[in-house]
Amino acid sequence: MNTTSTVATIVAIFAVADGRLQVLLVYRTAESEAGTWALPGGLWDCDESLNESATRKLVEETGASDVYLEQLFTTSGLDASRAAVAIAYFALVEAGTVRLREEEAWRPAWYAVDELPPLAFDNNRLIEQAVKRIRAKLDYTNIAFGLMPSEFTIRELQDAYEAILGEPLDRRNFRKRMISTELIEATDNVRREGAHRPAQLFRFTSREPVFL
């Protein structure tokens, strides 16, 4: 059988919604693996860089541009019919900014990472590796900025961390650590919710990658 070597970009797009870490999947309507869910991606046409290709796919699927995007790994054999080499990326987006495509063909949907269906092209393994990378980087980077609005409460930030890590965190220790790292800073704004006293709003000191 003749095969044509191709290069594709694949993007695992994550957001925190309903208290859970979720990943964006698309329902495939073309061969191969039609009728299954998979990560969004596409063939690289060499007219743009790989990063530009991944960014374009991210914007097409979510409409979001102020995000965290990182190359994850390069692999082969995801699609035996085309002997594809795939460059995998992951992205973190703020759920409130996402506008999914409203199309029946290749329709998109969010799935919690701990309740994934069987996926095409061994995408479950790719998502698992991406989640491990994200969890590890929470300890020494500001990577969570991609998941958050421009201003947020400490409680909202802790909720995002807990959704990613899959476990509760001590509230006092979390607040102390986040402020001590200087990854975030207090703003002059507060938010009043119900009968509770106004909550201080914070922001990331940089919305570019920072390493501790």
Order of alpha helices (4+ residues) and beta strands (2+ residues): beta-beta-beta-beta-alpha-beta-beta-beta-alpha-alpha-alpha-beta-beta
